[in-house]
Amino acid sequence: MKVRLRSLARILIIILAVPLTLYIGYRIGGKHYYVLSFIVLIWAMLPFFTMFEKRGPKANELVILAVMCAVAIVSRAAFIWLPHFKPITAIIIITGAAFGAEAGFMVGAVSMLVSNFLFGQGAWTPWQMFAFGMAGFISGHIFGKGFIKLERIRLSVFGGLAVMLLVGPLLDTCTLFTMTSEITKASAAAVYIAGLPVNSVHAAATVVTLFFASEPFLEKLNRVKTKYGMME
């Protein structure tokens, strides 16, 4: 019972606390985005570190997640010349599938915060942290817990759907809140329709990366988990 309550608390922190933080940021005008990003980062880390309440974190667990953050950041920066074609979502999804929902969310949130020091910080940063973190979080729950068999076709399809139905719409919602003075049905439709080409390119990058890179990545990550007795 206690384990289930802890799991429920971790889910509620991510699903409820982060959107509430974003809403508060919207209400105050989105000017304090560094503060909001820091708060979102705290929410991202809390569920992860509660996993270590009894056994304590191992250095190799933290190091491998730091490495996955670095890979995600590099995968975004390496394609700066190709607009919207960013493999970063695929790396975050692989992390969630390999190490669980909480680790996936944290890597997604941290990767976006750090990579935005290259791409530019702004009111969109907390939204990006939440959107990409949720991709890793849901991946961890679906594939990490075995609800769907973990193989590259299914992972690729999930990645494309995650971008088109979750990550893209959340980022479009950020645009709607921050770029329009008055939210109407017409303005909302214009923002979401304008975002479709961008989201489609992003989804294509995610599908291609997962199709060709997920199996080698997961094979090596599983070997690391087995060798060092890392978290399931």
Salt bridges, closest charged atoms under 4 A:
GLU53 OE1 - ARG6 NE 3.23
GLU61 OE2 - ARG55 NH1 2.99
GLU102 OE2 - ARG10 NE 2.98
GLU151 OE2 - ARG154 NH1 3.18
GLU232 OE1 - LYS225 NZ 3.92
